[in-house]
Structures are given as C-alpha cells and as structure tokens.
Amino acid sequence: MAFNNLGFGTLVSGQTARWWYRFDGSDLGAQYCMVNPLNPGGSIVANDQTKRRENDGTITYLVSFRNEGGVSTNFNLSGGGLS
C-alpha cells in the first residue's frame, strides 16, 4: 500500500529522530518509508527500517532519519509496499 503526506515534523540540521507508523495495526508486509523534505535545502536520510509485532499481535513499522542538510527542515513521510 502506498502512502504520502503521513505526519508532519521538523528536524534541525544534524538532528536524528525515530518515528513509528501503523496501518490500523494491520500487517501489510514489507514497507519502505522515505522522508519527504518540504522546504528548499532540506536533505534527510532514512535508515534503520523496522517491522515490529506488538504483544497484542498488531504490527508497527519504524524508521530512523537524520537531517544532513544545512537548514532546519519540515518533512512528512511517504512510501509503500515492496510487492
């Protein structure tokens, strides 16, 4: 399942964050998540993609990202399945 414009955040230059996202707890298989920089000069790298099964059986997806640009950057997430 593809997704765009999920969430909203801001990272200052050099800052790293870890975010999670879910699809009603459903297991949608392998998902790939990118960070979508929303302002000029933004350069954010996504890595450490993780899929976690919670104690109640639901699925949570996680991703880490780092602002490698020289400016504070607004962003949201986009991505989708690997099938």
Secondary structure, 3 states (H helix, E strand, C coil): CCEEEEEEEEECCCCEEEEEECCCCCCCCCEEEEEEECCCCCCEEEEEEEEEECCCCCEEEEEEEEECCCCCEEEEEEEEECC
